[in-house]
Amino acid sequence: MRVGTVAGIVVGLVLALTTASGQAAQPLLPLVVDWDQYFRIDAESTARDGRATVSGRVSNISSWRADRIQLLVEGLDANGQPVTQRVVWLGTDLSAGMHGVFEVPVPTAASYRVSVFAFDSSRGRC
């Protein structure tokens, strides 16, 4: 068996066991608590052809390069609690002072929140 196949089977079993336990999954949180000291995110939600989309811009406000940037896009209920979560790749690395744009299809929610979930940098993996 190939390594990818074995990894896929293991992930599938973990998901099946987690789902079968009946316990709700713990919400995801950014891996870097102070990510907002290094990045600025401007985001808005729109509806196109009856589908919700969150789009915006991520700016690297740090003095070092950031690579492999992942965003956490959350759909929130009327009380500001997450009802959906999705981790997506920004799709571009950002040198200091640079920005990248994103567009993510999302389930309909009362509002949305976007944060930096994880990234690599010259400082090390974050």
C-alpha positions as CSV (number, residue, x, y, z in Angstrom):
1,M,0.0,0.0,0.0
2,R,1.2,3.5,-0.7
3,V,1.9,5.9,2.2
4,G,-0.9,8.3,0.9
5,T,-3.4,5.5,0.9
6,V,-2.5,4.5,4.5
7,A,-2.7,8.1,5.7
8,G,-6.1,8.5,4.0
9,I,-7.4,5.4,5.8
10,V,-6.1,6.6,9.2
11,V,-7.7,10.0,8.7
12,G,-11.0,8.4,7.7
13,L,-11.0,6.1,10.7
14,V,-10.2,9.0,13.1
15,L,-13.1,11.0,11.6
16,A,-15.4,8.1,11.8
17,L,-14.6,7.4,15.4
18,T,-14.8,11.1,16.3
19,T,-18.2,11.4,14.6
20,A,-19.5,8.1,16.1
21,S,-18.7,9.3,19.6
22,G,-21.4,11.8,19.4
23,Q,-19.3,14.6,20.9
24,A,-19.1,17.9,19.2
25,A,-15.8,18.8,17.8
26,Q,-13.8,21.5,19.6
27,P,-13.7,24.8,17.6
28,L,-10.5,25.7,15.8
29,L,-8.4,28.6,17.1
30,P,-5.5,30.4,15.4
31,L,-2.2,28.6,16.2
32,V,-0.6,32.0,16.7
33,V,-2.5,33.9,19.4
34,D,-1.0,37.3,18.5
35,W,-1.3,36.9,14.7
36,D,-2.9,40.4,14.5
37,Q,0.4,41.9,15.4
38,Y,1.9,40.6,12.1
39,F,-1.1,40.7,9.7
40,R,-4.0,43.0,9.0
41,I,-7.2,41.5,7.4
42,D,-9.8,43.4,5.6
43,A,-12.8,41.2,4.7
44,E,-16.4,41.4,3.5
45,S,-19.1,39.0,2.7
46,T,-21.2,39.1,-0.5
47,A,-23.8,36.9,-2.1
48,R,-23.3,35.9,-5.8
49,D,-25.8,33.8,-7.6
50,G,-27.4,32.8,-4.2
51,R,-24.1,31.7,-2.7
52,A,-22.3,33.5,0.1
53,T,-18.6,34.4,-0.3
54,V,-16.1,36.0,2.0
55,S,-13.4,37.9,0.2
56,G,-10.7,40.4,1.2
57,R,-7.1,41.2,1.6
58,V,-4.4,40.0,4.0
59,S,-1.5,42.5,4.6
60,N,1.9,41.5,6.1
61,I,2.6,44.3,8.6
62,S,5.6,42.6,10.1
63,S,9.3,43.1,9.2
64,W,9.8,39.6,7.9
65,R,8.5,37.3,5.1
66,A,5.5,35.0,5.8
67,D,5.0,31.8,3.8
68,R,2.3,29.1,3.6
69,I,-0.3,31.3,5.2
70,Q,-3.5,29.6,6.2
71,L,-6.7,31.5,7.0
72,L,-9.5,30.5,9.4
73,V,-12.8,31.6,8.0
74,E,-15.7,31.3,10.4
75,G,-19.4,31.7,10.0
76,L,-21.0,33.2,13.1
77,D,-24.5,33.1,14.5
78,A,-26.4,36.1,15.8
79,N,-24.6,35.9,19.2
80,G,-21.1,35.9,17.5
81,Q,-20.5,32.1,18.1
82,P,-18.9,30.0,15.4
83,V,-21.3,27.8,13.5
84,T,-19.0,26.9,10.6
85,Q,-15.2,26.9,10.3
86,R,-13.0,26.4,7.3
87,V,-9.2,26.6,7.0
88,V,-8.0,27.7,3.6
89,W,-4.6,28.6,2.0
90,L,-4.1,32.2,1.2
91,G,-2.3,31.0,-2.0
92,T,0.7,33.4,-1.9
93,D,3.6,34.1,0.3
94,L,4.0,37.6,1.6
95,S,7.2,39.6,2.0
96,A,7.2,42.4,4.6
97,G,4.8,45.1,3.6
98,M,3.0,43.1,0.9
99,H,-0.6,41.9,0.7
100,G,-2.5,39.1,-0.9
101,V,-6.2,38.6,-1.7
102,F,-8.6,35.8,-1.0
103,E,-12.1,34.7,-1.9
104,V,-13.8,31.8,-0.1
105,P,-17.2,30.3,-0.7
106,V,-18.9,29.8,2.7
107,P,-22.3,28.6,4.1
108,T,-24.7,31.4,4.8
109,A,-24.3,32.8,8.4
110,A,-25.3,35.9,10.3
111,S,-21.7,37.3,10.0
112,Y,-18.2,36.1,9.4
113,R,-14.8,36.4,10.9
114,V,-11.4,35.8,9.2
115,S,-8.1,35.3,11.1
116,V,-4.7,33.9,10.3
117,F,-4.7,30.3,11.4
118,A,-1.0,29.4,10.8
119,F,2.0,30.5,8.8
120,D,5.8,29.9,8.3
121,S,8.3,32.7,8.6
122,S,12.0,33.4,8.8
123,R,11.4,33.4,12.6
124,G,10.3,29.7,12.4
125,R,7.0,27.9,12.0
126,C,4.0,29.6,13.6
